[in-house]
Amino acid sequence: MPPGDYVSAYEAFVLSTGGEGGLASQQFLDSVRERYGLDQPLWIQYWRWVKGFPKGDFGVAMSLGGMGVAELLKERLPLTIVLNLLAFLFALSLALPIGVYSATHKYSISDNFFTLLAFIGISVPGFILGLFILAISIFWLDSTYIGGLFSLKFIGEPWTWAKIIDFLRHLPPPILAIGIGQISNTMRIMRGNTLDVLNQPFIQTARAKGLKESAVIWKHAVRISINPIISRIGVFLPEIMATEMLVSIV
């Protein structure tokens, strides 16, 4: 991190852009430091910041004109949660059946194809994938719905059916960028779990009883092999959140 506080960085920025006078005067800068407690020792600044947590005071975003962090969270966190949940459900809806299919068609052309795609999806960072998806989407989707979650005319406007439809039309690129990595990871886990379960004695017993292969797989094998996936949901959600932060910047 650069030396100094935000006010020092702001002063350097104003002076570098040719600004002077009121916005860079020492009196103005000192008043900003005093207002936000930046003239206090570091440990006092930290204690004031931590002390506000129980009251819902998480400080201010200096780069946004001193807007409260709690206000920013209230404004943006709901959409972040919705986007992450949709990406999570999208990843599970594709990864689970593909993983089961790959396990039941072990070493086939389709299995090797999905395995290759999974390795690519795991290897490519989310923000690079986001740029690639944006570039492809320009040729397949209306450019009006590329970038951001709303069209310019709906930003800051109250929710209406038109705004909801506009929001839904903006969802495919970010959901793909966020979900593809989790699809790849979850598919590999599901494939491995299903292969292990298919070799268990109770599966052989179910087949010996004359059950249909679909019943053996989906009623008996999948019910066991999906348990590790469910236990990893607590890990998947933070991973998706971290990916979403980078994708949002892109």
C-alpha positions as CSV (number, residue, x, y, z in Angstrom):
1,M,0.0,0.0,0.0
2,P,1.2,3.6,-0.7
3,P,2.3,5.6,2.4
4,G,-0.1,8.1,3.9
5,D,-3.9,8.1,4.1
6,Y,-6.6,8.5,1.6
7,V,-6.5,12.3,1.9
8,S,-2.8,12.3,1.0
9,A,-3.5,10.2,-2.1
10,Y,-6.4,12.5,-2.9
11,E,-4.2,15.6,-2.6
12,A,-1.6,14.0,-4.9
13,F,-4.3,13.2,-7.4
14,V,-5.7,16.7,-7.5
15,L,-2.3,18.3,-7.8
16,S,-1.3,15.9,-10.6
17,T,-4.4,16.8,-12.6
18,G,-3.7,20.5,-12.3
19,G,-6.2,21.2,-9.6
20,E,-5.4,23.7,-6.9
21,G,-7.1,26.0,-4.5
22,G,-10.2,24.8,-2.6
23,L,-10.0,21.1,-3.3
24,A,-6.3,20.9,-2.5
25,S,-6.0,23.6,0.2
26,Q,-4.5,22.5,3.5
27,Q,-7.5,23.8,5.4
28,F,-9.8,21.6,3.3
29,L,-7.6,18.6,3.7
30,D,-7.3,19.0,7.4
31,S,-11.0,19.3,7.8
32,V,-11.5,16.0,6.0
33,R,-8.9,14.3,8.2
34,E,-10.6,15.6,11.3
35,R,-14.1,14.7,10.1
36,Y,-13.2,11.0,9.5
37,G,-10.6,10.7,12.3
38,L,-7.7,10.3,10.0
39,D,-5.6,12.7,12.2
40,Q,-5.8,10.2,15.1
41,P,-3.2,7.4,15.8
42,L,-3.7,4.3,13.8
43,W,-4.8,2.2,16.7
44,I,-7.5,4.7,17.6
45,Q,-8.7,4.8,14.0
46,Y,-8.9,1.0,14.0
47,W,-10.8,0.9,17.4
48,R,-13.3,3.5,16.2
49,W,-13.9,1.4,13.0
50,V,-14.3,-1.9,14.9
51,K,-16.5,-0.3,17.6
52,G,-19.0,0.6,15.0
53,F,-19.6,-2.9,13.8
54,P,-22.3,-3.9,16.4
55,K,-24.2,-0.7,15.5
56,G,-24.0,-1.5,11.8
57,D,-21.4,1.3,11.1
58,F,-18.7,-0.1,8.9
59,G,-17.1,3.2,8.1
60,V,-17.2,5.2,4.9
61,A,-16.1,4.7,1.3
62,M,-13.8,7.6,0.7
63,S,-13.5,7.0,-3.0
64,L,-17.3,7.4,-3.2
65,G,-17.5,10.8,-1.6
66,G,-17.7,9.5,2.0
67,M,-20.8,7.3,1.4
68,G,-21.4,4.9,4.3
69,V,-20.3,1.3,3.7
70,A,-23.5,0.1,5.3
71,E,-25.6,2.0,2.8
72,L,-23.5,0.5,-0.1
73,L,-24.1,-3.0,1.3
74,K,-27.8,-2.3,1.7
75,E,-27.9,-1.1,-1.9
76,R,-25.8,-3.7,-3.6
77,L,-25.7,-6.8,-1.4
78,P,-29.2,-8.1,-2.4
79,L,-28.3,-8.2,-6.1
80,T,-25.0,-9.8,-5.3
81,I,-26.8,-12.6,-3.3
82,V,-29.3,-13.1,-6.1
83,L,-26.6,-13.3,-8.7
84,N,-24.6,-15.8,-6.7
85,L,-27.5,-18.0,-5.9
86,L,-28.6,-18.1,-9.5
87,A,-25.0,-19.0,-10.6
88,F,-24.9,-21.7,-7.9
89,L,-28.2,-23.2,-9.0
90,F,-27.1,-23.0,-12.6
91,A,-23.8,-24.8,-11.8
92,L,-25.5,-27.6,-9.9
93,S,-28.2,-28.1,-12.5
94,L,-25.6,-28.8,-15.1
95,A,-22.7,-30.3,-13.1
96,L,-24.7,-33.1,-11.4
97,P,-26.2,-34.7,-14.5
98,I,-23.0,-34.3,-16.5
99,G,-21.0,-35.9,-13.7
100,V,-23.4,-38.8,-13.5
101,Y,-23.4,-39.2,-17.3
102,S,-19.6,-39.2,-17.4
103,A,-19.4,-41.8,-14.7
104,T,-21.8,-44.1,-16.4
105,H,-20.0,-43.7,-19.7
106,K,-16.4,-44.0,-18.4
107,Y,-13.6,-43.3,-20.9
108,S,-16.1,-42.8,-23.7
109,I,-15.7,-40.0,-26.2
110,S,-18.3,-38.0,-24.4
111,D,-16.6,-38.6,-21.1
112,N,-13.3,-37.5,-22.4
113,F,-14.9,-34.4,-24.0
114,F,-16.6,-33.3,-20.7
115,T,-13.4,-34.0,-18.8
116,L,-11.4,-31.8,-21.2
117,L,-14.0,-29.0,-20.8
118,A,-13.8,-29.4,-17.0
119,F,-10.1,-29.0,-17.0
120,I,-10.4,-25.9,-19.1
121,G,-13.1,-24.4,-16.9
122,I,-11.0,-25.0,-13.8
123,S,-7.8,-23.6,-15.3
124,V,-9.2,-20.3,-16.8
125,P,-9.6,-17.5,-14.2
126,G,-13.1,-16.1,-13.9
127,F,-12.3,-12.6,-15.0
128,I,-10.6,-13.8,-18.2
129,L,-13.6,-16.0,-18.8
130,G,-15.8,-13.0,-18.3
131,L,-14.0,-11.0,-20.9
132,F,-14.3,-14.0,-23.3
133,I,-18.0,-14.4,-22.7
134,L,-18.6,-10.7,-23.2
135,A,-16.8,-10.8,-26.5
136,I,-18.8,-13.8,-27.7
137,S,-22.1,-12.4,-26.4
138,I,-21.7,-9.3,-28.5
139,F,-22.3,-11.4,-31.6
140,W,-25.1,-13.5,-30.1
141,L,-27.0,-11.0,-27.9
142,D,-28.2,-7.5,-28.2
143,S,-25.3,-5.3,-27.2
144,T,-27.8,-3.3,-25.0
145,Y,-27.8,-6.2,-22.5
146,I,-24.0,-6.6,-22.4
147,G,-22.2,-5.3,-19.4
148,G,-23.6,-4.5,-15.9
149,L,-27.0,-5.7,-14.6
150,F,-29.2,-2.9,-15.9
151,S,-29.5,-0.7,-18.9
152,L,-28.5,2.9,-18.3
153,K,-32.1,4.1,-18.2
154,F,-33.0,1.7,-15.3
155,I,-30.0,2.5,-13.1
156,G,-31.3,4.1,-9.9
157,E,-34.9,3.8,-10.9
158,P,-37.6,2.0,-8.8
159,W,-38.4,-1.6,-9.6
160,T,-40.9,-2.2,-12.3
161,W,-41.7,-5.2,-14.6
162,A,-39.7,-3.5,-17.3
163,K,-36.7,-3.2,-15.0
164,I,-37.1,-6.9,-13.9
165,I,-37.1,-8.0,-17.5
166,D,-34.1,-5.9,-18.3
167,F,-32.3,-7.4,-15.2
168,L,-33.1,-10.9,-16.4
169,R,-31.8,-10.1,-19.9
170,H,-28.5,-9.0,-18.4
171,L,-28.0,-12.2,-16.3
172,P,-26.6,-14.8,-18.8
173,P,-23.1,-13.4,-19.2
174,P,-22.3,-13.0,-15.5
175,I,-23.9,-16.2,-14.5
176,L,-21.9,-18.1,-17.1
177,A,-18.7,-16.4,-16.1
178,I,-19.3,-17.1,-12.4
179,G,-20.8,-20.6,-12.8
180,I,-18.5,-22.3,-15.3
181,G,-15.7,-22.8,-12.8
182,Q,-18.0,-24.3,-10.3
183,I,-19.6,-26.5,-13.0
184,S,-16.2,-27.9,-13.9
185,N,-15.2,-28.5,-10.2
186,T,-18.5,-30.0,-9.2
187,M,-18.8,-32.2,-12.3
188,R,-15.4,-33.7,-11.5
189,I,-16.3,-34.4,-7.9
190,M,-19.7,-35.9,-8.9
191,R,-18.0,-38.1,-11.5
192,G,-15.5,-39.5,-9.1
193,N,-18.0,-40.1,-6.3
194,T,-20.4,-41.9,-8.7
195,L,-17.6,-44.1,-10.0
196,D,-16.8,-45.1,-6.4
197,V,-20.4,-45.8,-5.5
198,L,-21.0,-47.9,-8.7
199,N,-18.4,-50.4,-7.5
200,Q,-20.1,-50.9,-4.1
201,P,-21.7,-54.2,-3.2
202,F,-25.2,-52.8,-2.7
203,I,-25.2,-51.6,-6.3
204,Q,-24.4,-55.1,-7.5
205,T,-27.2,-56.4,-5.3
206,A,-29.7,-53.9,-6.8
207,R,-28.7,-55.0,-10.3
208,A,-29.0,-58.6,-9.3
209,K,-32.6,-58.0,-8.1
210,G,-33.5,-57.0,-11.7
211,L,-33.9,-53.2,-11.2
212,K,-33.7,-51.0,-14.2
213,E,-30.3,-49.4,-14.7
214,S,-31.8,-45.9,-14.4
215,A,-33.3,-46.9,-11.1
216,V,-30.0,-48.3,-9.9
217,I,-28.1,-45.1,-10.9
218,W,-30.6,-42.4,-9.9
219,K,-32.4,-44.0,-7.0
220,H,-29.4,-45.7,-5.3
221,A,-26.0,-44.5,-6.6
222,V,-26.8,-40.8,-6.9
223,R,-28.3,-40.6,-3.5
224,I,-25.0,-41.7,-2.0
225,S,-22.6,-39.9,-4.4
226,I,-24.3,-36.5,-4.0
227,N,-23.7,-36.3,-0.2
228,P,-20.2,-34.9,-0.5
229,I,-21.5,-32.3,-2.9
230,I,-24.1,-31.2,-0.3
231,S,-21.5,-31.0,2.4
232,R,-19.3,-28.8,0.2
233,I,-22.1,-26.2,-0.4
234,G,-20.5,-24.1,2.4
235,V,-17.3,-24.0,0.4
236,F,-18.9,-23.4,-3.0
237,L,-20.7,-20.3,-2.0
238,P,-17.6,-18.4,-0.8
239,E,-15.8,-19.5,-3.9
240,I,-18.6,-18.2,-6.1
241,M,-18.6,-14.9,-4.1
242,A,-14.8,-14.4,-4.7
243,T,-15.2,-15.1,-8.4
244,E,-18.2,-12.7,-8.6
245,M,-16.1,-9.9,-7.2
246,L,-13.6,-10.2,-10.0
247,V,-16.3,-10.7,-12.7
248,S,-18.1,-7.6,-11.4
249,I,-15.0,-5.5,-12.0
250,V,-14.7,-6.9,-15.6
